Amino acid sequence: MLTLHLARHGDTTQSADGTFCGDLDPPLTEKGKQQADRLCNVVTKLGISALYVSPKLRARMTAEPTARATGLQPKTEEGLREIGYGSWEGRKEVEIRESEPQAYWAWVTDPALVSPPGGESAFAIAARSLPVILRVRQEQPNANVLFVSHKATIRVITCALLGLPLGRFCDRIACPTASLTTFEFSDRGAMLVRIGDTSHLRD
């Protein structure tokens, strides 16, 4: 049985202040680095045999402690990168809501089909991320595997695996920084066994 662990990257300045950050490539904050260490502490007990990482710096930095501790070589997967926000990149959500209300509310109402101007819809995220999971299931059907990815991408994957409408990824799935979401795959499909877990970050 494949057990798939989905970890969101640690804290960045943008994740803490409501800035749209998809294609931007900020590093982790000091808090984010501490989160990555704590994530490593729990992940190393899971017996993972493969580590797949988004190409974004914040994801790679989050994976570094785990890679060192396990000796695993992270495999970079473009399909695990964050949603592209197009012309909204680097701007705060509150600003977009006020300056581009029509485009903003069209996206909020149906992000499955509607994308930020020049960005990606949820269907586009699913189209690039789900094939990564399919390939891993074929190559490692009985492994513990860790993906280090991003908020929107993990939310979309979770909706897709549970059969939830992709357009509800923003308001149905919790995914805090450095959280863990876990699925177990059997012949009957994916079973969610953990979602948005941050217990490893508590003092």
Secondary structure in CASP SS format (residue, H / E / C, confidence):
PFRMAT SS
TARGET T0000
AUTHOR 0000-0000-0000
METHOD secondary structure of the structure
MODEL  1
M C 1.00
L E 1.00
T E 1.00
L E 1.00
H E 1.00
L E 1.00
A E 1.00
R E 1.00
H C 1.00
G C 1.00
D C 1.00
T C 1.00
T H 1.00
Q H 1.00
S H 1.00
A H 1.00
D H 1.00
G C 1.00
T E 1.00
F C 1.00
C C 1.00
G C 1.00
D C 1.00
L C 1.00
D C 1.00
P C 1.00
P C 1.00
L C 1.00
T C 1.00
E H 1.00
K H 1.00
G H 1.00
K H 1.00
Q H 1.00
Q H 1.00
A H 1.00
D H 1.00
R H 1.00
L H 1.00
C H 1.00
N H 1.00
V H 1.00
V H 1.00
T C 1.00
K C 1.00
L C 1.00
G C 1.00
I C 1.00
S C 1.00
A E 1.00
L E 1.00
Y E 1.00
V E 1.00
S C 1.00
P C 1.00
K C 1.00
L H 1.00
R H 1.00
A H 1.00
R H 1.00
M H 1.00
T H 1.00
A H 1.00
E H 1.00
P H 1.00
T H 1.00
A H 1.00
R H 1.00
A H 1.00
T H 1.00
G C 1.00
L C 1.00
Q C 1.00
P C 1.00
K E 1.00
T E 1.00
E C 1.00
E H 1.00
G H 1.00
L H 1.00
R C 1.00
E C 1.00
I C 1.00
G C 1.00
Y C 1.00
G H 1.00
S H 1.00
W H 1.00
E C 1.00
G C 1.00
R C 1.00
K E 1.00
E H 1.00
V H 1.00
E H 1.00
I H 1.00
R H 1.00
E H 1.00
S H 1.00
E C 1.00
P H 1.00
Q H 1.00
A H 1.00
Y H 1.00
W H 1.00
A H 1.00
W H 1.00
V H 1.00
T H 1.00
D C 1.00
P C 1.00
A C 1.00
L C 1.00
V C 1.00
S C 1.00
P C 1.00
P C 1.00
G C 1.00
G C 1.00
E C 1.00
S C 1.00
A H 1.00
F H 1.00
A H 1.00
I H 1.00
A H 1.00
A H 1.00
R H 1.00
S H 1.00
L H 1.00
P H 1.00
V H 1.00
I H 1.00
L H 1.00
R H 1.00
V H 1.00
R H 1.00
Q H 1.00
E H 1.00
Q C 1.00
P C 1.00
N C 1.00
A C 1.00
N E 1.00
V E 1.00
L E 1.00
F E 1.00
V E 1.00
S E 1.00
H C 1.00
K H 1.00
A H 1.00
T H 1.00
I H 1.00
R H 1.00
V H 1.00
I H 1.00
T H 1.00
C H 1.00
A H 1.00
L H 1.00
L H 1.00
G C 1.00
L C 1.00
P C 1.00
L H 1.00
G H 1.00
R H 1.00
F H 1.00
C H 1.00
D H 1.00
R H 1.00
I C 1.00
A C 1.00
C C 1.00
P C 1.00
T C 1.00
A C 1.00
S C 1.00
L E 1.00
T E 1.00
T E 1.00
F E 1.00
E E 1.00
F E 1.00
S E 1.00
D C 1.00
R C 1.00
G E 1.00
A E 1.00
M E 1.00
L E 1.00
V E 1.00
R E 1.00
I E 1.00
G E 1.00
D E 1.00
T C 1.00
S H 1.00
H H 1.00
L H 1.00
R C 1.00
D C 1.00
END
